[in-house]
Amino acid sequence: MNGWIDALAELHRRGEPCVLVTVIEERGSTPRSAGAKMLVSGGRAWDSIGGGHLEYRAMQIARDMLERGAQAPQLERFSLGASLGQCCGGATVLLFEPLGRPQARIALFGAGHVGRALAPLLAALPCQLRWVDARESEFPAEIPPGVARVVNDEPLEEVERMPPGSHFIVMTHDHALDLQLTEAILRRGDFAWCGLIGSQTKRARFEHRLRERGIAAGPLARLRCPIGLPQVKGKLPMEIAIAVAGEIIASYNGDPCSELRATTRAEEHPV
């Protein structure tokens, strides 16, 4: 890459958010003039606003913004003296501009009928999808671009591998495994959304067992079961997948509709 412009184009292509840091004001002696830029992603930085502790502090601020999912730009003023470990003696003002929307991290457990319908829908969204099943033969021959196919005989391990703030979808072929996965996710407590495929009857049965295993009322109340926006009717795998994708979109966009529960689905969905 030849600089921050090329890096920005590549990050945009990959759907990876970043922060553009620009010197917009300089007073006295400063390491770089107004207009100097640095692009910061979660793991790298391109170009420079002057190096030293100023640049290190700017990268810290930028990565904190990325971690928080900040979308509003912000201004920061720095005196380039001893407190910052600089000897220029001047002052500078930096503009931090978040670019690109943070991608939702989603773990989809189950490669059955609904999972195979849902994965391509999620792959077309601004998200990073890990698709998990112990049965390699259940995955389609072609996996949608950008989807990480994970064949693991111990799918519970994948719960721990997801970062905080992730979305979890549980729709395996085995109710006992569904219960184990749901328990592990609820025990984490740091998930953005957790959905379990099934009926109100399945939810009641799972809630009873999860309470017996020590899961508190707070995490249980956040469990989505049945899943899928109730306005989207139908029992075909694609109809269910569309309803589930709609609820996840509402969740990561902060839409109040994400609080809706699909209470109108009376029967367990095929998986």
GIGIRA-V875462 format. One record per backbone hydrogen bond with DSSP energy under -0.5 kcal/mol. CO is the residue of the C=O (numbers start at 1). NH is the residue of the N-H. Records with the same first field share a line. If there is no record, write none. Layout:
BEGIN
CO->NH ; NH
END
This chain:
BEGIN
3->7
4->8
5->9
6->10
7->11
8->12
9->13
10->14
11->15 ; 16
12->15
15->17
18->99
19->21 ; 40
20->22 ; 97
21->38
22->24 ; 95
23->35
25->93
27->91
28->30
29->90
33->36
36->23
37->48
38->21
39->46
40->19
44->41
46->39
51->55
52->56
53->57
54->58
55->59
56->60
57->61
58->62
59->63
60->64
61->65
62->66
63->67
64->68
65->69 ; 70
74->96
76->94
78->80 ; 92
79->81
80->89
81->84 ; 86
82->85
90->80
91->27
92->78
93->24 ; 25
94->76 ; 96
95->22 ; 97
96->74 ; 98
97->20
99->18
104->106 ; 128
105->167
106->108 ; 130
107->109 ; 169
108->110 ; 132
109->171
112->116
113->117
114->118
115->119
116->120
117->121
118->122
119->123
120->124
121->124
122->125
125->127
126->104
127->129
128->106
129->131 ; 148
130->108 ; 132
131->150
132->110
133->152
134->136
135->138
136->139
141->143
144->147
146->129
147->149
148->131
149->151
150->133 ; 152
154->157
155->158 ; 159
156->159 ; 160
157->161
158->162
159->162
163->166
166->192 ; 193
167->107
168->195
169->109 ; 171
170->197
174->178
175->179
176->180
177->181
178->182
179->183
180->184
181->185
182->186
183->187
184->188
185->189
190->165
193->168
194->224
195->170
199->203
200->204
201->205
202->206
203->207
204->208
205->209
206->210
207->211
208->212
209->213
210->215
211->214
216->220
217->221
218->222
219->222 ; 223
220->223
222->194
223->225
224->196
226->262
229->232
231->233
236->240
237->241
238->242
239->243
240->244
241->245
242->246
243->229 ; 247
244->248
245->249
246->250
247->251
248->252
249->253
250->255
251->254
255->258
256->259
257->260
261->263
262->265
264->266
END
